[in-house]
């Protein structure tokens, strides 16, 4: 799930990424906003994972989830999906 809140005066889109991967030990968010560097997501009591990012408003960003360091997954609720050079797709969040 992706939840967005806009801070108009700052030109910022605050995005909460929430992902449910029941058997995962760890999930990282990986996106183009920081050069595709993995960022560890926090685990909730219900077993889902979450992280909040402040992104520039008016842009689109590619991202994926990295599960247990080896499995790449898209967000089923992404705003869009685009092909990547590795033969699959990336999720897109539109801010």
Biopython code that builds the backbone (N, CA, C, O; Angstrom):
import numpy as np
from Bio.PDB.StructureBuilder import StructureBuilder

atoms = [
    (1, "UNK", "N", (0.845, -1.172, 0.000)),
    (1, "UNK", "CA", (0.000, 0.000, 0.000)),
    (1, "UNK", "C", (0.893, 1.239, 0.000)),
    (1, "UNK", "O", (1.957, 1.265, 0.618)),
    (2, "UNK", "N", (0.439, 2.229, -0.689)),
    (2, "UNK", "CA", (1.162, 3.497, -0.767)),
    (2, "UNK", "C", (0.215, 4.607, -0.333)),
    (2, "UNK", "O", (-0.856, 4.785, -0.913)),
    (3, "UNK", "N", (0.619, 5.352, 0.692)),
    (3, "UNK", "CA", (-0.172, 6.486, 1.164)),
    (3, "UNK", "C", (0.647, 7.749, 0.975)),
    (3, "UNK", "O", (1.818, 7.800, 1.353)),
    (4, "UNK", "N", (0.025, 8.779, 0.383)),
    (4, "UNK", "CA", (0.726, 10.035, 0.108)),
    (4, "UNK", "C", (0.078, 11.194, 0.847)),
    (4, "UNK", "O", (-1.146, 11.294, 0.935)),
    (5, "UNK", "N", (0.930, 12.067, 1.378)),
    (5, "UNK", "CA", (0.497, 13.319, 1.976)),
    (5, "UNK", "C", (1.367, 14.412, 1.367)),
    (5, "UNK", "O", (2.587, 14.271, 1.288)),
    (6, "UNK", "N", (0.735, 15.503, 0.937)),
    (6, "UNK", "CA", (1.481, 16.572, 0.277)),
    (6, "UNK", "C", (1.697, 17.750, 1.214)),
    (6, "UNK", "O", (0.766, 18.237, 1.856)),
    (7, "UNK", "N", (2.941, 18.194, 1.277)),
    (7, "UNK", "CA", (3.297, 19.411, 1.996)),
    (7, "UNK", "C", (3.540, 20.478, 0.935)),
    (7, "UNK", "O", (4.667, 20.693, 0.489)),
    (8, "UNK", "N", (2.459, 21.137, 0.547)),
    (8, "UNK", "CA", (2.476, 22.053, -0.600)),
    (8, "UNK", "C", (3.544, 23.142, -0.491)),
    (8, "UNK", "O", (4.267, 23.396, -1.454)),
    (9, "UNK", "N", (3.645, 23.775, 0.657)),
    (9, "UNK", "CA", (4.586, 24.886, 0.804)),
    (9, "UNK", "C", (6.036, 24.448, 0.663)),
    (9, "UNK", "O", (6.894, 25.233, 0.259)),
    (10, "UNK", "N", (6.306, 23.185, 0.998)),
    (10, "UNK", "CA", (7.671, 22.667, 0.918)),
    (10, "UNK", "C", (7.932, 21.936, -0.395)),
    (10, "UNK", "O", (9.068, 21.554, -0.677)),
    (11, "UNK", "N", (6.893, 21.741, -1.195)),
    (11, "UNK", "CA", (7.055, 21.013, -2.450)),
    (11, "UNK", "C", (7.421, 19.556, -2.236)),
    (11, "UNK", "O", (8.169, 18.970, -3.019)),
    (12, "UNK", "N", (6.882, 18.970, -1.156)),
    (12, "UNK", "CA", (7.255, 17.618, -0.755)),
    (12, "UNK", "C", (6.026, 16.708, -0.754)),
    (12, "UNK", "O", (4.915, 17.119, -0.422)),
    (13, "UNK", "N", (6.269, 15.480, -1.133)),
    (13, "UNK", "CA", (5.278, 14.416, -1.048)),
    (13, "UNK", "C", (5.800, 13.417, -0.019)),
    (13, "UNK", "O", (6.848, 12.805, -0.225)),
    (14, "UNK", "N", (5.083, 13.252, 1.075)),
    (14, "UNK", "CA", (5.464, 12.289, 2.105)),
    (14, "UNK", "C", (4.761, 10.977, 1.758)),
    (14, "UNK", "O", (3.533, 10.899, 1.749)),
    (15, "UNK", "N", (5.557, 9.956, 1.476)),
    (15, "UNK", "CA", (5.010, 8.684, 1.026)),
    (15, "UNK", "C", (5.282, 7.615, 2.078)),
    (15, "UNK", "O", (6.423, 7.409, 2.491)),
    (16, "UNK", "N", (4.222, 6.942, 2.505)),
    (16, "UNK", "CA", (4.353, 5.799, 3.399)),
    (16, "UNK", "C", (4.186, 4.536, 2.561)),
    (16, "UNK", "O", (3.120, 4.284, 2.000)),
    (17, "UNK", "N", (5.247, 3.752, 2.488)),
    (17, "UNK", "CA", (5.230, 2.475, 1.777)),
    (17, "UNK", "C", (4.958, 1.386, 2.809)),
    (17, "UNK", "O", (5.662, 1.298, 3.815)),
    (18, "UNK", "N", (3.950, 0.563, 2.572)),
    (18, "UNK", "CA", (3.637, -0.564, 3.445)),
    (18, "UNK", "C", (3.541, -1.814, 2.583)),
    (18, "UNK", "O", (2.835, -1.825, 1.575)),
    (19, "UNK", "N", (4.245, -2.859, 2.978)),
    (19, "UNK", "CA", (4.287, -4.091, 2.187)),
    (19, "UNK", "C", (4.049, -5.299, 3.082)),
    (19, "UNK", "O", (4.548, -5.366, 4.206)),
    (20, "UNK", "N", (3.286, -6.244, 2.569)),
    (20, "UNK", "CA", (2.981, -7.462, 3.317)),
    (20, "UNK", "C", (3.662, -8.651, 2.629)),
    (20, "UNK", "O", (3.237, -9.088, 1.559)),
    (21, "UNK", "N", (4.701, -9.155, 3.246)),
    (21, "UNK", "CA", (5.393, -10.352, 2.777)),
    (21, "UNK", "C", (5.493, -11.271, 3.991)),
    (21, "UNK", "O", (6.445, -11.180, 4.767)),
    (22, "UNK", "N", (4.519, -12.145, 4.153)),
    (22, "UNK", "CA", (4.324, -12.921, 5.378)),
    (22, "UNK", "C", (5.546, -13.710, 5.833)),
    (22, "UNK", "O", (5.825, -13.763, 7.031)),
    (23, "UNK", "N", (6.271, -14.317, 4.920)),
    (23, "UNK", "CA", (7.384, -15.178, 5.312)),
    (23, "UNK", "C", (8.733, -14.466, 5.337)),
    (23, "UNK", "O", (9.757, -15.080, 5.635)),
    (24, "UNK", "N", (8.733, -13.185, 5.027)),
    (24, "UNK", "CA", (9.990, -12.428, 4.957)),
    (24, "UNK", "C", (10.564, -12.168, 6.348)),
    (24, "UNK", "O", (9.835, -11.906, 7.305)),
    (25, "UNK", "N", (11.882, -12.249, 6.429)),
    (25, "UNK", "CA", (12.580, -11.877, 7.658)),
    (25, "UNK", "C", (12.926, -10.399, 7.647)),
    (25, "UNK", "O", (12.904, -9.729, 8.679)),
    (26, "UNK", "N", (13.252, -9.897, 6.440)),
    (26, "UNK", "CA", (13.528, -8.468, 6.290)),
    (26, "UNK", "C", (13.100, -8.018, 4.907)),
    (26, "UNK", "O", (13.134, -8.791, 3.950)),
    (27, "UNK", "N", (12.697, -6.756, 4.812)),
    (27, "UNK", "CA", (12.320, -6.155, 3.536)),
    (27, "UNK", "C", (12.999, -4.804, 3.455)),
    (27, "UNK", "O", (13.017, -4.038, 4.418)),
    (28, "UNK", "N", (13.562, -4.524, 2.280)),
    (28, "UNK", "CA", (14.199, -3.231, 2.036)),
    (28, "UNK", "C", (13.497, -2.548, 0.877)),
    (28, "UNK", "O", (13.069, -3.200, -0.075)),
    (29, "UNK", "N", (13.383, -1.236, 0.962)),
    (29, "UNK", "CA", (12.859, -0.425, -0.128)),
    (29, "UNK", "C", (14.053, 0.064, -0.934)),
    (29, "UNK", "O", (15.023, 0.580, -0.378)),
    (30, "UNK", "N", (13.973, -0.102, -2.238)),
    (30, "UNK", "CA", (15.067, 0.297, -3.123)),
    (30, "UNK", "C", (14.463, 1.181, -4.207)),
    (30, "UNK", "O", (13.513, 0.776, -4.878)),
    (31, "UNK", "N", (15.007, 2.394, -4.387)),
    (31, "UNK", "CA", (14.421, 3.313, -5.359)),
    (31, "UNK", "C", (15.433, 4.248, -5.984)),
    (31, "UNK", "O", (16.566, 4.383, -5.523)),
    (32, "UNK", "N", (14.986, 4.883, -7.042)),
    (32, "UNK", "CA", (15.900, 5.755, -7.769)),
    (32, "UNK", "C", (16.139, 7.091, -7.073)),
    (32, "UNK", "O", (17.056, 7.816, -7.459)),
    (33, "UNK", "N", (15.348, 7.441, -6.063)),
    (33, "UNK", "CA", (15.544, 8.716, -5.354)),
    (33, "UNK", "C", (16.867, 8.766, -4.607)),
    (33, "UNK", "O", (17.338, 9.851, -4.266)),
    (34, "UNK", "N", (17.483, 7.601, -4.342)),
    (34, "UNK", "CA", (18.760, 7.620, -3.624)),
    (34, "UNK", "C", (19.808, 6.740, -4.303)),
    (34, "UNK", "O", (20.711, 6.223, -3.646)),
    (35, "UNK", "N", (19.685, 6.572, -5.616)),
    (35, "UNK", "CA", (20.665, 5.781, -6.357)),
    (35, "UNK", "C", (20.510, 4.281, -6.150)),
    (35, "UNK", "O", (21.479, 3.531, -6.263)),
    (36, "UNK", "N", (19.280, 3.842, -5.845)),
    (36, "UNK", "CA", (18.963, 2.421, -5.680)),
    (36, "UNK", "C", (19.702, 1.782, -4.504)),
    (36, "UNK", "O", (20.049, 0.602, -4.556)),
    (37, "UNK", "N", (19.942, 2.551, -3.456)),
    (37, "UNK", "CA", (20.559, 2.022, -2.239)),
    (37, "UNK", "C", (19.450, 1.449, -1.343)),
    (37, "UNK", "O", (18.502, 2.164, -1.021)),
    (38, "UNK", "N", (19.549, 0.183, -0.938)),
    (38, "UNK", "CA", (18.506, -0.426, -0.108)),
    (38, "UNK", "C", (18.348, 0.279, 1.239)),
    (38, "UNK", "O", (19.331, 0.630, 1.892)),
    (39, "UNK", "N", (17.086, 0.480, 1.642)),
    (39, "UNK", "CA", (16.765, 1.085, 2.930)),
    (39, "UNK", "C", (15.883, 0.109, 3.699)),
    (39, "UNK", "O", (14.828, -0.298, 3.212)),
    (40, "UNK", "N", (16.312, -0.262, 4.892)),
    (40, "UNK", "CA", (15.597, -1.236, 5.699)),
    (40, "UNK", "C", (14.227, -0.705, 6.115)),
    (40, "UNK", "O", (14.103, 0.422, 6.593)),
    (41, "UNK", "N", (13.211, -1.528, 5.927)),
    (41, "UNK", "CA", (11.857, -1.190, 6.351)),
    (41, "UNK", "C", (11.638, -1.744, 7.764)),
    (41, "UNK", "O", (12.253, -2.738, 8.151)),
    (42, "UNK", "N", (10.760, -1.095, 8.525)),
    (42, "UNK", "CA", (10.452, -1.534, 9.887)),
    (42, "UNK", "C", (9.292, -2.521, 9.848)),
    (42, "UNK", "O", (8.406, -2.430, 8.999)),
    (43, "UNK", "N", (9.316, -3.455, 10.776)),
    (43, "UNK", "CA", (8.263, -4.465, 10.853)),
    (43, "UNK", "C", (7.216, -4.045, 11.875)),
    (43, "UNK", "O", (7.545, -3.636, 12.988)),
    (44, "UNK", "N", (5.927, -4.156, 11.475)),
    (44, "UNK", "CA", (4.813, -3.895, 12.382)),
    (44, "UNK", "C", (4.442, -5.177, 13.118)),
    (44, "UNK", "O", (4.881, -6.265, 12.747)),
    (45, "UNK", "N", (3.638, -5.040, 14.151)),
    (45, "UNK", "CA", (3.178, -6.204, 14.907)),
    (45, "UNK", "C", (2.361, -7.163, 14.051)),
    (45, "UNK", "O", (2.343, -8.366, 14.314)),
    (46, "UNK", "N", (1.680, -6.640, 13.022)),
    (46, "UNK", "CA", (0.868, -7.505, 12.154)),
    (46, "UNK", "C", (1.708, -8.246, 11.104)),
    (46, "UNK", "O", (1.164, -9.001, 10.298)),
    (47, "UNK", "N", (3.025, -8.033, 11.111)),
    (47, "UNK", "CA", (3.920, -8.721, 10.185)),
    (47, "UNK", "C", (4.223, -7.949, 8.913)),
    (47, "UNK", "O", (5.082, -8.368, 8.136)),
    (48, "UNK", "N", (3.544, -6.831, 8.677)),
    (48, "UNK", "CA", (3.830, -6.025, 7.489)),
    (48, "UNK", "C", (5.075, -5.167, 7.744)),
    (48, "UNK", "O", (5.533, -5.035, 8.879)),
    (49, "UNK", "N", (5.602, -4.596, 6.681)),
    (49, "UNK", "CA", (6.794, -3.753, 6.752)),
    (49, "UNK", "C", (6.439, -2.357, 6.260)),
    (49, "UNK", "O", (5.589, -2.209, 5.382)),
    (50, "UNK", "N", (7.083, -1.329, 6.816)),
    (50, "UNK", "CA", (6.773, 0.041, 6.418)),
    (50, "UNK", "C", (8.007, 0.928, 6.487)),
    (50, "UNK", "O", (8.976, 0.648, 7.193)),
    (51, "UNK", "N", (7.926, 2.020, 5.713)),
    (51, "UNK", "CA", (8.943, 3.064, 5.724)),
    (51, "UNK", "C", (8.301, 4.341, 5.172)),
    (51, "UNK", "O", (7.401, 4.274, 4.334)),
    (52, "UNK", "N", (8.759, 5.487, 5.636)),
    (52, "UNK", "CA", (8.256, 6.782, 5.157)),
    (52, "UNK", "C", (9.386, 7.503, 4.437)),
    (52, "UNK", "O", (10.509, 7.579, 4.936)),
    (53, "UNK", "N", (9.072, 8.032, 3.253)),
    (53, "UNK", "CA", (10.054, 8.785, 2.460)),
    (53, "UNK", "C", (9.475, 10.157, 2.132)),
    (53, "UNK", "O", (8.280, 10.296, 1.871)),
    (54, "UNK", "N", (10.337, 11.160, 2.149)),
    (54, "UNK", "CA", (9.974, 12.511, 1.707)),
    (54, "UNK", "C", (10.553, 12.702, 0.307)),
    (54, "UNK", "O", (11.770, 12.753, 0.130)),
    (55, "UNK", "N", (9.670, 12.806, -0.681)),
    (55, "UNK", "CA", (10.095, 12.911, -2.069)),
    (55, "UNK", "C", (9.634, 14.229, -2.664)),
    (55, "UNK", "O", (8.665, 14.834, -2.205)),
    (56, "UNK", "N", (10.340, 14.657, -3.684)),
    (56, "UNK", "CA", (10.013, 15.917, -4.345)),
    (56, "UNK", "C", (8.685, 15.794, -5.093)),
    (56, "UNK", "O", (8.486, 14.865, -5.876)),
    (57, "UNK", "N", (7.789, 16.733, -4.845)),
    (57, "UNK", "CA", (6.471, 16.751, -5.477)),
    (57, "UNK", "C", (6.600, 17.019, -6.988)),
    (57, "UNK", "O", (7.487, 17.750, -7.429)),
    (58, "UNK", "N", (5.698, 16.412, -7.761)),
    (58, "UNK", "CA", (5.669, 16.650, -9.198)),
    (58, "UNK", "C", (6.564, 15.724, -10.002)),
    (58, "UNK", "O", (6.776, 15.953, -11.193)),
    (59, "UNK", "N", (7.091, 14.685, -9.376)),
    (59, "UNK", "CA", (7.978, 13.744, -10.057)),
    (59, "UNK", "C", (7.456, 12.325, -9.932)),
    (59, "UNK", "O", (6.574, 12.037, -9.123)),
    (60, "UNK", "N", (8.021, 11.441, -10.753)),
    (60, "UNK", "CA", (7.740, 10.015, -10.671)),
    (60, "UNK", "C", (9.032, 9.310, -10.292)),
    (60, "UNK", "O", (10.114, 9.695, -10.736)),
    (61, "UNK", "N", (8.913, 8.278, -9.471)),
    (61, "UNK", "CA", (10.077, 7.545, -8.992)),
    (61, "UNK", "C", (9.863, 6.042, -9.153)),
    (61, "UNK", "O", (8.813, 5.513, -8.789)),
    (62, "UNK", "N", (10.866, 5.364, -9.702)),
    (62, "UNK", "CA", (10.852, 3.905, -9.790)),
    (62, "UNK", "C", (11.303, 3.327, -8.456)),
    (62, "UNK", "O", (12.126, 3.918, -7.757)),
    (63, "UNK", "N", (10.754, 2.159, -8.109)),
    (63, "UNK", "CA", (11.177, 1.490, -6.879)),
    (63, "UNK", "C", (10.813, 0.012, -6.931)),
    (63, "UNK", "O", (10.026, -0.426, -7.770)),
    (64, "UNK", "N", (11.406, -0.741, -6.015)),
    (64, "UNK", "CA", (11.098, -2.162, -5.810)),
    (64, "UNK", "C", (11.337, -2.502, -4.345)),
    (64, "UNK", "O", (11.969, -1.745, -3.608)),
    (65, "UNK", "N", (10.820, -3.655, -3.944)),
    (65, "UNK", "CA", (11.107, -4.197, -2.619)),
    (65, "UNK", "C", (12.122, -5.320, -2.778)),
    (65, "UNK", "O", (12.014, -6.137, -3.693)),
    (66, "UNK", "N", (13.103, -5.360, -1.890)),
    (66, "UNK", "CA", (14.106, -6.430, -1.860)),
    (66, "UNK", "C", (13.841, -7.252, -0.599)),
    (66, "UNK", "O", (14.002, -6.770, 0.523)),
    (67, "UNK", "N", (13.432, -8.495, -0.809)),
    (67, "UNK", "CA", (13.024, -9.358, 0.291)),
    (67, "UNK", "C", (14.139, -10.336, 0.629)),
    (67, "UNK", "O", (14.625, -11.073, -0.228)),
    (68, "UNK", "N", (14.531, -10.326, 1.893)),
    (68, "UNK", "CA", (15.573, -11.224, 2.409)),
    (68, "UNK", "C", (16.846, -11.197, 1.563)),
    (68, "UNK", "O", (17.546, -12.203, 1.445)),
    (69, "UNK", "N", (17.132, -10.049, 0.986)),
    (69, "UNK", "CA", (18.384, -9.833, 0.268)),
    (69, "UNK", "C", (18.505, -10.479, -1.093)),
    (69, "UNK", "O", (19.556, -10.381, -1.727)),
    (70, "UNK", "N", (17.435, -11.154, -1.570)),
    (70, "UNK", "CA", (17.593, -11.837, -2.855)),
    (70, "UNK", "C", (16.371, -11.818, -3.774)),
    (70, "UNK", "O", (16.518, -12.051, -4.974)),
    (71, "UNK", "N", (15.183, -11.552, -3.260)),
    (71, "UNK", "CA", (13.965, -11.591, -4.071)),
    (71, "UNK", "C", (13.454, -10.180, -4.316)),
    (71, "UNK", "O", (13.194, -9.435, -3.371)),
    (72, "UNK", "N", (13.308, -9.810, -5.592)),
    (72, "UNK", "CA", (12.829, -8.484, -5.970)),
    (72, "UNK", "C", (11.335, -8.564, -6.251)),
    (72, "UNK", "O", (10.890, -9.434, -6.999)),
    (73, "UNK", "N", (10.553, -7.657, -5.654)),
    (73, "UNK", "CA", (9.106, -7.633, -5.860)),
    (73, "UNK", "C", (8.620, -6.215, -6.114)),
    (73, "UNK", "O", (9.170, -5.250, -5.584)),
    (74, "UNK", "N", (7.581, -6.104, -6.932)),
    (74, "UNK", "CA", (6.907, -4.834, -7.145)),
    (74, "UNK", "C", (5.815, -4.650, -6.105)),
    (74, "UNK", "O", (5.416, -5.600, -5.432)),
    (75, "UNK", "N", (5.339, -3.429, -5.980)),
    (75, "UNK", "CA", (4.220, -3.123, -5.107)),
    (75, "UNK", "C", (2.927, -3.333, -5.900)),
    (75, "UNK", "O", (2.759, -2.729, -6.960)),
    (76, "UNK", "N", (2.015, -4.170, -5.414)),
    (76, "UNK", "CA", (0.772, -4.409, -6.162)),
    (76, "UNK", "C", (-0.124, -3.177, -6.261)),
    (76, "UNK", "O", (-1.056, -3.156, -7.065)),
    (77, "UNK", "N", (0.147, -2.154, -5.454)),
    (77, "UNK", "CA", (-0.653, -0.928, -5.474)),
    (77, "UNK", "C", (0.107, 0.264, -6.039)),
    (77, "UNK", "O", (-0.267, 1.411, -5.794)),
    (78, "UNK", "N", (1.172, 0.002, -6.793)),
    (78, "UNK", "CA", (1.951, 1.102, -7.377)),
    (78, "UNK", "C", (1.082, 1.909, -8.341)),
    (78, "UNK", "O", (0.077, 1.416, -8.853)),
    (79, "UNK", "N", (1.487, 3.153, -8.577)),
    (79, "UNK", "CA", (0.752, 4.012, -9.505)),
    (79, "UNK", "C", (0.925, 3.566, -10.953)),
    (79, "UNK", "O", (0.065, 3.823, -11.796)),
    (80, "UNK", "N", (2.040, 2.899, -11.235)),
    (80, "UNK", "CA", (2.327, 2.444, -12.594)),
    (80, "UNK", "C", (3.459, 1.419, -12.517)),
    (80, "UNK", "O", (4.066, 1.219, -11.465)),
    (81, "UNK", "N", (3.726, 0.780, -13.645)),
    (81, "UNK", "CA", (4.843, -0.161, -13.773)),
    (81, "UNK", "C", (5.532, 0.130, -15.097)),
    (81, "UNK", "O", (4.870, 0.345, -16.112)),
    (82, "UNK", "N", (6.859, 0.137, -15.088)),
    (82, "UNK", "CA", (7.608, 0.416, -16.312)),
    (82, "UNK", "C", (8.693, -0.639, -16.488)),
    (82, "UNK", "O", (9.242, -1.142, -15.508)),
    (83, "UNK", "N", (9.003, -0.975, -17.746)),
    (83, "UNK", "CA", (10.057, -1.963, -17.996)),
    (83, "UNK", "C", (11.410, -1.464, -17.499)),
    (83, "UNK", "O", (11.694, -0.267, -17.536)),
    (84, "UNK", "N", (12.239, -2.394, -17.036)),
    (84, "UNK", "CA", (13.600, -2.050, -16.648)),
    (84, "UNK", "C", (14.585, -2.819, -17.540)),
    (84, "UNK", "O", (14.169, -3.716, -18.273)),
    (85, "UNK", "N", (15.859, -2.490, -17.492)),
    (85, "UNK", "CA", (16.835, -3.135, -18.375)),
    (85, "UNK", "C", (17.144, -4.593, -18.015)),
    (85, "UNK", "O", (17.951, -5.235, -18.688)),
    (86, "UNK", "N", (16.513, -5.116, -16.968)),
    (86, "UNK", "CA", (16.799, -6.482, -16.523)),
    (86, "UNK", "C", (15.731, -7.483, -16.955)),
    (86, "UNK", "O", (15.733, -8.630, -16.507)),
    (87, "UNK", "N", (14.828, -7.052, -17.820)),
    (87, "UNK", "CA", (13.808, -7.951, -18.347)),
    (87, "UNK", "C", (12.564, -8.072, -17.490)),
    (87, "UNK", "O", (11.730, -8.944, -17.735)),
    (88, "UNK", "N", (12.423, -7.222, -16.498)),
    (88, "UNK", "CA", (11.212, -7.219, -15.678)),
    (88, "UNK", "C", (10.672, -5.786, -15.623)),
    (88, "UNK", "O", (10.972, -4.971, -16.495)),
    (89, "UNK", "N", (9.890, -5.493, -14.615)),
    (89, "UNK", "CA", (9.333, -4.145, -14.474)),
    (89, "UNK", "C", (9.691, -3.579, -13.113)),
    (89, "UNK", "O", (10.037, -4.312, -12.186)),
    (90, "UNK", "N", (9.600, -2.259, -13.010)),
    (90, "UNK", "CA", (9.756, -1.555, -11.749)),
    (90, "UNK", "C", (8.423, -0.926, -11.392)),
    (90, "UNK", "O", (7.659, -0.546, -12.279)),
    (91, "UNK", "N", (8.135, -0.814, -10.107)),
    (91, "UNK", "CA", (6.982, -0.072, -9.624)),
    (91, "UNK", "C", (7.274, 1.423, -9.778)),
    (91, "UNK", "O", (8.431, 1.843, -9.781)),
    (92, "UNK", "N", (6.221, 2.210, -9.904)),
    (92, "UNK", "CA", (6.368, 3.663, -9.992)),
    (92, "UNK", "C", (5.417, 4.315, -8.992)),
    (92, "UNK", "O", (4.248, 3.944, -8.893)),
    (93, "UNK", "N", (5.938, 5.290, -8.256)),
    (93, "UNK", "CA", (5.100, 6.124, -7.407)),
    (93, "UNK", "C", (5.132, 7.531, -8.011)),
    (93, "UNK", "O", (6.199, 8.073, -8.299)),
    (94, "UNK", "N", (3.934, 8.114, -8.198)),
    (94, "UNK", "CA", (3.820, 9.457, -8.767)),
    (94, "UNK", "C", (3.511, 10.418, -7.631)),
    (94, "UNK", "O", (2.502, 10.293, -6.938)),
    (95, "UNK", "N", (4.412, 11.382, -7.463)),
    (95, "UNK", "CA", (4.243, 12.346, -6.367)),
    (95, "UNK", "C", (3.620, 13.614, -6.827)),
    (95, "UNK", "O", (3.411, 14.525, -6.026)),
]
sb = StructureBuilder()
sb.init_structure("model")
sb.init_model(0)
sb.init_chain("A")
sb.init_seg("    ")
for serial, (resi, resn, name, xyz) in enumerate(atoms, 1):
    if name == "N":
        sb.init_residue(resn, " ", resi, " ")
    sb.init_atom(name, np.array(xyz, "f"), 0.0, 1.0, " ", f" {name:<3s}", serial, name[0])
structure = sb.get_structure()
